[in-house]
Amino acid sequence: MHQTARRAHTAGAWKTFADVVAFALGTNVWISTVILPAIFVGVLHGASQIAAAALPFVVLLLGLARRSEAVLLGLFPAAVLVPIALQPQMASSYVYGPIRFTVVALGVLAYLFGVSFFTTWHEPPAPRSVRGLSSAQLGPAERWQRRERVYWMLTAMSLVIPTVLLAWVNFDTAIEDYLGEMYPGRVALMTTALTVGAIVLWLGIYHYALLGVLRPHRTGDRDLVARLGQARSDAKIGKPRPRFYVSVALALAAMATLILLRHLKG
């Protein structure tokens, strides 16, 4: 009982620590990408603009309250783009210099990796028994070392590719001059559109290229994977489970019994 209580206390303390880290990193992203640029360009006025600027912070609090990875890693970054979409000048090149862009990019990466790590990592339960295995002294196998190197390479690419792509779109003078010639007076709007396009392009590359490499390694329990696949297939075609037919048969039998009893009493 004492060990169970201690583990429960440790788990609660760890969740609180993870919430604090996510709140601090998320607030930093919100301030650096929404509040400070809005103040700099002077658009933080009016009820609609204030509501749009406050939306990411509300989504962050919602994600922390629910401890939802989908909200923290999906909806919150999307909510950050809402006030920028309403005021494209917040993402213009004269707001984000190379140094400030680097600092903001590091803050965003720290948030994404921090939330990904702290919301999924937990202390594994203590084993029921401990045995000294001779294989444990040999270290990881060579194939696992190769996989680890591939994973680190994919992590590095996940950092470098989007950062370079966004820096190229926002700070290349040739692109800025071309936009100035083609869209005079709308450079900030078109730069924001290119930034969003670069983000969508990177998400497509990440989903189909990087995650595509990792999918064959997610073997897990083959029997469980097969059962989950069958469940998904049944859900798509709308095939009822056997217990559905059993339940319907029992319900019909109960109704028939009630009718028969009433008829006999009558």
N, C-alpha and C positions, 0 to 999 in steps of 0.2 A: 504493500500500500504506500509505504514511504517513497519507494522508487517511482511508482506511478504518479504520485503527486508531484515529485520533483521534475519528472519529464513533462507533465502538464504545465508546470510553472515555466520550465525552460522554453516549451513551445509557445506559450503566451508571450513571454519576454521577447522571443525571436520575432514573432509576428508584429509586436509593437515596434521593435527596432526597424523591421522592414518597412512598416508604414511611415515611420519618421524619415527614413532615407528616401523613399519614394516621394513623400510630400516635399522635402527640401529640394530634391533634384527637379521635380515637376514645377515647383514654384519658381525656381531659377530659370527654367525654360520659358515659362509663361511671362515672367518679367522681361527677360532679355529679348524675346521675339515678338511680344505684343505690347507690353506697357511702355517700355522705353522708346521703341520706334514710334508709337502713337503719340507720345509726349513730344518727341523730337520734331515730327512733321505737323504737330498741332491739330490732330483729328480727334483727340479724346474729349469730345464735348457732344452733348445731345444724348437723349435717352437710348436711342438705337445703337449709337457707337459705344456707349458705356456698357450696354447689355452684351454687345458682340465681344467687347474686350473682356468682360467678366465670364463669358461662356466657357473658355478653356479651364478656368479655375474651378467652376462649378462641376465640370465633367471630371476633373482631377479628384475633387472631394467625393464625388459619386463612386469613382473607381476605387478609392481608398476605403470607403464605407462598405462596399461590396467585396473588396479584395478580388476584383475581376481583372484578369490579364487582358481580356478583350477590350475593356474600357480604357485601361491604363496604356496599353500598347497600340490600340487601334483608334478608339474614339477621341482620346485626348490629343494625339498629334493631328487628327483631322479637324478637331475644334480649334486648334491653334491657327489653322489656315483660314478659318471663317473671317475674322476681322481683317486679315491681310487681303482676302479676296474682295472685301467691301472697300478697302482703302489700299489699292496696289502700291501707292507711293511709300508705304511702310517697308516694302521690300526692295526699294530702289538702291542703286549702287552708291548714291551719296549718303545713304543711311548706314549701309554695311560696307565699311572698308575692309581690306584684306585681313587686318589684325582683328577687328571686331568680328568678322565672319568666322575666323579661326576659333576665337573664344566661344562664340555661340555654338559653333559646330561641335566643339569639345563638350559643351554643356549638354547638348542634345544627345550625343553619343553616350555620355555618362548616365543620363537618365534612362535611355533605352537598355543599356547593359545592366545598370543597377536594378531596374525594375525586373528585367528578365531573370537576373540571378537571385535577388533577394526574395522574390515572390514564389520561386519554384524550389529553391534549395532548402532543405530541412535536415536536421540531425537524424540519421538513420536509427531505428530502434536497436537496442542492445541485443546481441544474439543470445539465444537460449543456452548455448554451450559453445565453448571456444576450443578448437583443436589446432595443434601445430601441424600444418601441412608442409611437406617438403617442397611442393610446387610454389608455395608463397615466397620462398627464398629466391626464386629464379627471376622475379620481376615480370612485367607484362611481356607477352609474346611479341615477336617481330611484326606480325600483321596488325596488332593493336597499336604498336608504335607508328606504323605507317598511317593507320587511320587517324591517329592523333595529329600527325603532321599535316594531313589533308584538312582536318578540321581547323587547325590554327591558320592554315593558308586561306580557307574560306572565310574565316573571321576577319583576317587582314583585308581581304578583298571587299568584304562587307563594309569596312571602314573607308578604304581608299577610294573605291569606285564612285560612290555617291558624293563624297566630299569633292573630288576632282571634277566631277560632272557639274555640280552646282557652282563651284568656283569658276569654271570655264564659262558657264552661261551668264553669270552675273558680273564677271570682272574682265572678260576679254574685250579689249577696245574695238576690235574688228566687229564683233557682234553688236556692241553699243552703237558704233557708227552706222552700221547697216540698218538697225532699227530706227535710228534718228532720221535716216534718209527715207525709209519706207513708211514710217508711221510718225511723222512729226507731231509733237505734243502728246504722244501716247507711249513714250518710251518705257515709263514705269509700268504701265498696264501690260505691255507686250513682254517686258522682262519677267513680270510675275507669271504671265501665261507660260513662258518658256521654262520657268522654274518649276511650275506645276507639271508641265510635260516631262521635264527631266526626272521628277520624282516618280511619275507614273511609269516612265520607261525603266527606271531602276527597279521598281517593284515587280515589273514583268520579268526583268532579267533575274532578279533574286528568286522569284517563284519558280520559273521554268528551268533556269540554269543551275543556280546554287542549291536550292532545295531539291531539284531533280537528282542531283548527285547523292544527296543524303537519303532519299527515300528507300533505295534498296538495302540500306544498312539498318532500317528500322524493322528488324525481324521479330523480336519479342517472342511470345508464346504462340507457336504456330496454330495450335488448336483454338486458342482464344481469338487470334486474328481471323481464322476461318469462320468461327461462329459470329464474330462481329460483321464480317463481310456478308454472310448469309442473312443476318438481321437487316443490314442496309438494303440488300436486294429485295427482301420481303417487304420492307417499308416502301420501296419505290414502286413496286407493282401492286401494293395494296392487298397482299395476300394475308388473310386472317391467320392467327396462330391456332394450333389445335385446341388450346384452352378456351378460345372463343366459342368454338362449336360445342365443347363440353358445357360451357356456361349457358349457352342458348338451349341446349337439350335439357339441362336441369331446370331452367326457368319454365320451359314448356311443360315438363313433367309436373312441376309444382302447380302451375295454373290448371292443368288437367285434373290433378288431385283435388284442388279446391272446388272446381266445378262439380266433380263427381260427389264430393262430400255434401255440398249444398243440395244437389239433386236427390241424394238419398234421404237427407233430413226433410226435404219438402215432401 
